[in-house]
Amino acid sequence: MLHLRILSALVGIPVILGLVYLGDPYYAGFVLLIANLGMHEYTAMLKNKGYHLPAFLGYAGVTVFIAMLYLGPLIRQELIYPAILAILMALSLFVLLYFEKTDFRESALILWGIIYLGGLCGYLVLLRQLPQGLTFTYLLFAGVWSNDTLAYFTGIKWGKRRLAPKISPQKSVEGALCGIGGTVLLALLAASLLPAWIRLTPGEAALLGLVIAIFAQLGDLVESAMKREFGVKDTGKLIPGHGGILDRFDSLLFAAPLVYYYTQLIG
């Protein structure tokens, strides 16, 4: 299993970094693909528990969200509320048409999935579109990957105290702390070694690393809680050694919005 994780990383990381460098429309297309593959895994998990969610509405919802974010701020301001209203109306119509097979709780679940995948993935697009978007997107990916890697390996080696035993018994306090510390150190080193690209003070860099690590771990725990709720070990098998798309990108989903707003805060 470990060699598959490493091999997948060796193949996948250069591809992702290359798409980030190319920017839109290639990178936005990649994010859109990730969001729709994630929606496929999400609806598949729910259907295994007996739900009858309209998967095509999930795909349409995340596509609409990311398309609006990609097309620019004026379009976002004009279309965001009509888009949300259209999604809500479509879900309500589905419940009415198939009232004996489904209910409003299922429409709420698909709406949650649309916001979770379309809304949060959209911040990956927004972050890349900033004037320093390339730099901060690279910092986001590097920070999340370093946190996940350090937390995983240090947790295996030295983890004793369970971080959230009812949600994810394998995660440890020791692993979480090492992930946070390593990500903060990475951000500090990056700002120190590349001052022309990363225009952050040591305090700003350390806080950025802290934000990335904490919310990456929060995203990981949310996805773990989701899997436990629906009784699956992995969300899919698309990525050898890692599981599904949600298993690999869950941390990014929660960290991306915070990095985006952090860049706005520090100007």
Contacts in CASP RR format, 6 or more apart in sequence:
PFRMAT RR
TARGET T0000
AUTHOR 0000-0000-0000
METHOD contacts of the structure
MODEL  1
MLHLRILSALVGIPVILGLVYLGDPYYAGFVLLIANLGMHEYTAMLKNKG
YHLPAFLGYAGVTVFIAMLYLGPLIRQELIYPAILAILMALSLFVLLYFE
KTDFRESALILWGIIYLGGLCGYLVLLRQLPQGLTFTYLLFAGVWSNDTL
AYFTGIKWGKRRLAPKISPQKSVEGALCGIGGTVLLALLAASLLPAWIRL
TPGEAALLGLVIAIFAQLGDLVESAMKREFGVKDTGKLIPGHGGILDRFD
SLLFAAPLVYYYTQLIG
1 241 0 8 1.000
4 240 0 8 1.000
4 241 0 8 1.000
4 242 0 8 1.000
5 240 0 8 1.000
5 241 0 8 1.000
5 242 0 8 1.000
7 240 0 8 1.000
8 239 0 8 1.000
8 240 0 8 1.000
8 241 0 8 1.000
8 242 0 8 1.000
13 145 0 8 1.000
16 30 0 8 1.000
16 141 0 8 1.000
17 138 0 8 1.000
17 141 0 8 1.000
19 26 0 8 1.000
19 27 0 8 1.000
19 30 0 8 1.000
20 27 0 8 1.000
20 128 0 8 1.000
20 134 0 8 1.000
20 137 0 8 1.000
20 138 0 8 1.000
20 141 0 8 1.000
21 134 0 8 1.000
23 128 0 8 1.000
23 134 0 8 1.000
24 70 0 8 1.000
24 125 0 8 1.000
24 128 0 8 1.000
24 129 0 8 1.000
25 70 0 8 1.000
27 125 0 8 1.000
27 128 0 8 1.000
28 66 0 8 1.000
28 70 0 8 1.000
28 125 0 8 1.000
28 128 0 8 1.000
31 66 0 8 1.000
31 121 0 8 1.000
31 122 0 8 1.000
31 124 0 8 1.000
31 125 0 8 1.000
32 62 0 8 1.000
32 63 0 8 1.000
32 66 0 8 1.000
32 67 0 8 1.000
32 121 0 8 1.000
34 121 0 8 1.000
34 245 0 8 1.000
34 249 0 8 1.000
35 62 0 8 1.000
35 63 0 8 1.000
35 65 0 8 1.000
35 66 0 8 1.000
35 117 0 8 1.000
35 118 0 8 1.000
35 121 0 8 1.000
35 122 0 8 1.000
36 59 0 8 1.000
36 62 0 8 1.000
36 63 0 8 1.000
37 238 0 8 1.000
37 245 0 8 1.000
38 117 0 8 1.000
38 235 0 8 1.000
38 245 0 8 1.000
38 246 0 8 1.000
38 249 0 8 1.000
39 55 0 8 1.000
39 58 0 8 1.000
39 59 0 8 1.000
39 62 0 8 1.000
39 113 0 8 1.000
39 114 0 8 1.000
39 117 0 8 1.000
40 55 0 8 1.000
40 59 0 8 1.000
41 235 0 8 1.000
41 236 0 8 1.000
41 244 0 8 1.000
41 245 0 8 1.000
41 246 0 8 1.000
42 113 0 8 1.000
42 116 0 8 1.000
42 117 0 8 1.000
42 235 0 8 1.000
42 246 0 8 1.000
43 53 0 8 1.000
43 55 0 8 1.000
43 58 0 8 1.000
43 110 0 8 1.000
44 236 0 8 1.000
45 226 0 8 1.000
45 227 0 8 1.000
45 230 0 8 1.000
45 232 0 8 1.000
45 235 0 8 1.000
46 53 0 8 1.000
46 106 0 8 1.000
46 109 0 8 1.000
46 230 0 8 1.000
47 53 0 8 1.000
48 230 0 8 1.000
48 231 0 8 1.000
48 232 0 8 1.000
49 230 0 8 1.000
49 231 0 8 1.000
51 102 0 8 1.000
51 106 0 8 1.000
51 109 0 8 1.000
52 98 0 8 1.000
52 101 0 8 1.000
52 102 0 8 1.000
52 106 0 8 1.000
53 102 0 8 1.000
53 106 0 8 1.000
53 109 0 8 1.000
53 110 0 8 1.000
54 91 0 8 1.000
54 94 0 8 1.000
54 110 0 8 1.000
57 87 0 8 1.000
57 90 0 8 1.000
57 91 0 8 1.000
57 94 0 8 1.000
57 110 0 8 1.000
58 110 0 8 1.000
58 113 0 8 1.000
58 114 0 8 1.000
60 87 0 8 1.000
60 90 0 8 1.000
61 83 0 8 1.000
61 87 0 8 1.000
61 114 0 8 1.000
61 118 0 8 1.000
62 113 0 8 1.000
62 114 0 8 1.000
62 117 0 8 1.000
62 118 0 8 1.000
62 119 0 8 1.000
62 121 0 8 1.000
64 83 0 8 1.000
64 86 0 8 1.000
64 87 0 8 1.000
65 83 0 8 1.000
65 114 0 8 1.000
65 118 0 8 1.000
65 119 0 8 1.000
65 121 0 8 1.000
65 122 0 8 1.000
66 118 0 8 1.000
66 119 0 8 1.000
66 121 0 8 1.000
66 122 0 8 1.000
66 125 0 8 1.000
68 75 0 8 1.000
68 76 0 8 1.000
68 79 0 8 1.000
68 80 0 8 1.000
68 83 0 8 1.000
69 76 0 8 1.000
69 119 0 8 1.000
69 122 0 8 1.000
69 125 0 8 1.000
69 126 0 8 1.000
70 125 0 8 1.000
72 129 0 8 1.000
87 111 0 8 1.000
87 114 0 8 1.000
88 111 0 8 1.000
91 107 0 8 1.000
91 110 0 8 1.000
91 111 0 8 1.000
92 104 0 8 1.000
92 107 0 8 1.000
94 102 0 8 1.000
94 107 0 8 1.000
95 102 0 8 1.000
95 103 0 8 1.000
95 104 0 8 1.000
95 106 0 8 1.000
95 107 0 8 1.000
116 253 0 8 1.000
117 253 0 8 1.000
120 253 0 8 1.000
120 254 0 8 1.000
120 256 0 8 1.000
120 257 0 8 1.000
121 253 0 8 1.000
121 256 0 8 1.000
122 256 0 8 1.000
123 256 0 8 1.000
123 257 0 8 1.000
123 259 0 8 1.000
123 260 0 8 1.000
124 137 0 8 1.000
124 140 0 8 1.000
124 252 0 8 1.000
124 256 0 8 1.000
126 260 0 8 1.000
127 133 0 8 1.000
127 136 0 8 1.000
127 137 0 8 1.000
127 140 0 8 1.000
127 256 0 8 1.000
127 259 0 8 1.000
127 260 0 8 1.000
127 263 0 8 1.000
128 134 0 8 1.000
128 137 0 8 1.000
130 136 0 8 1.000
130 260 0 8 1.000
130 263 0 8 1.000
132 199 0 8 1.000
132 263 0 8 1.000
133 263 0 8 1.000
135 197 0 8 1.000
135 198 0 8 1.000
136 259 0 8 1.000
136 263 0 8 1.000
139 187 0 8 1.000
139 190 0 8 1.000
139 198 0 8 1.000
139 208 0 8 1.000
139 212 0 8 1.000
139 259 0 8 1.000
140 212 0 8 1.000
140 252 0 8 1.000
140 255 0 8 1.000
140 256 0 8 1.000
140 259 0 8 1.000
141 252 0 8 1.000
142 186 0 8 1.000
142 190 0 8 1.000
143 183 0 8 1.000
143 186 0 8 1.000
143 187 0 8 1.000
143 209 0 8 1.000
143 212 0 8 1.000
143 213 0 8 1.000
143 216 0 8 1.000
143 255 0 8 1.000
144 212 0 8 1.000
144 216 0 8 1.000
144 251 0 8 1.000
144 252 0 8 1.000
144 255 0 8 1.000
146 179 0 8 1.000
146 182 0 8 1.000
146 183 0 8 1.000
146 186 0 8 1.000
147 179 0 8 1.000
147 180 0 8 1.000
147 182 0 8 1.000
147 183 0 8 1.000
147 212 0 8 1.000
147 213 0 8 1.000
147 216 0 8 1.000
147 217 0 8 1.000
147 251 0 8 1.000
148 216 0 8 1.000
148 220 0 8 1.000
148 251 0 8 1.000
150 175 0 8 1.000
150 178 0 8 1.000
150 179 0 8 1.000
150 181 0 8 1.000
150 182 0 8 1.000
150 183 0 8 1.000
151 171 0 8 1.000
151 175 0 8 1.000
151 176 0 8 1.000
151 178 0 8 1.000
151 179 0 8 1.000
151 217 0 8 1.000
152 175 0 8 1.000
154 174 0 8 1.000
154 175 0 8 1.000
154 178 0 8 1.000
154 179 0 8 1.000
155 171 0 8 1.000
155 172 0 8 1.000
155 174 0 8 1.000
155 175 0 8 1.000
155 178 0 8 1.000
158 172 0 8 1.000
158 174 0 8 1.000
158 175 0 8 1.000
159 172 0 8 1.000
159 173 0 8 1.000
159 174 0 8 1.000
159 175 0 8 1.000
160 172 0 8 1.000
160 173 0 8 1.000
160 174 0 8 1.000
161 172 0 8 1.000
161 173 0 8 1.000
161 174 0 8 1.000
162 169 0 8 1.000
162 171 0 8 1.000
162 172 0 8 1.000
162 173 0 8 1.000
163 171 0 8 1.000
163 172 0 8 1.000
163 173 0 8 1.000
163 175 0 8 1.000
163 176 0 8 1.000
163 221 0 8 1.000
164 171 0 8 1.000
164 221 0 8 1.000
164 224 0 8 1.000
167 221 0 8 1.000
167 224 0 8 1.000
167 225 0 8 1.000
167 228 0 8 1.000
168 220 0 8 1.000
168 221 0 8 1.000
168 224 0 8 1.000
168 225 0 8 1.000
168 228 0 8 1.000
171 220 0 8 1.000
171 221 0 8 1.000
171 224 0 8 1.000
176 217 0 8 1.000
179 213 0 8 1.000
179 217 0 8 1.000
180 210 0 8 1.000
180 213 0 8 1.000
180 214 0 8 1.000
180 217 0 8 1.000
181 213 0 8 1.000
182 213 0 8 1.000
183 209 0 8 1.000
183 210 0 8 1.000
183 212 0 8 1.000
183 213 0 8 1.000
183 216 0 8 1.000
184 206 0 8 1.000
184 209 0 8 1.000
184 210 0 8 1.000
184 213 0 8 1.000
186 209 0 8 1.000
187 200 0 8 1.000
187 205 0 8 1.000
187 206 0 8 1.000
187 208 0 8 1.000
187 209 0 8 1.000
187 212 0 8 1.000
188 202 0 8 1.000
188 205 0 8 1.000
188 206 0 8 1.000
190 198 0 8 1.000
190 205 0 8 1.000
191 198 0 8 1.000
191 200 0 8 1.000
191 201 0 8 1.000
191 202 0 8 1.000
191 204 0 8 1.000
191 205 0 8 1.000
192 202 0 8 1.000
192 205 0 8 1.000
198 205 0 8 1.000
200 208 0 8 1.000
200 266 0 8 1.000
204 266 0 8 1.000
207 262 0 8 1.000
208 259 0 8 1.000
208 262 0 8 1.000
211 255 0 8 1.000
211 258 0 8 1.000
211 259 0 8 1.000
211 262 0 8 1.000
212 255 0 8 1.000
212 258 0 8 1.000
212 259 0 8 1.000
215 254 0 8 1.000
215 255 0 8 1.000
215 258 0 8 1.000
216 251 0 8 1.000
216 252 0 8 1.000
216 254 0 8 1.000
216 255 0 8 1.000
217 251 0 8 1.000
218 254 0 8 1.000
219 250 0 8 1.000
219 251 0 8 1.000
219 253 0 8 1.000
219 254 0 8 1.000
219 255 0 8 1.000
220 250 0 8 1.000
220 251 0 8 1.000
222 250 0 8 1.000
222 254 0 8 1.000
223 235 0 8 1.000
223 246 0 8 1.000
223 247 0 8 1.000
223 250 0 8 1.000
226 246 0 8 1.000
227 233 0 8 1.000
227 234 0 8 1.000
227 235 0 8 1.000
234 243 0 8 1.000
234 244 0 8 1.000
234 247 0 8 1.000
235 243 0 8 1.000
235 244 0 8 1.000
235 245 0 8 1.000
235 246 0 8 1.000
235 247 0 8 1.000
236 243 0 8 1.000
236 244 0 8 1.000
236 245 0 8 1.000
236 246 0 8 1.000
236 247 0 8 1.000
237 243 0 8 1.000
237 244 0 8 1.000
238 244 0 8 1.000
238 245 0 8 1.000
239 245 0 8 1.000
239 247 0 8 1.000
239 248 0 8 1.000
242 248 0 8 1.000
END
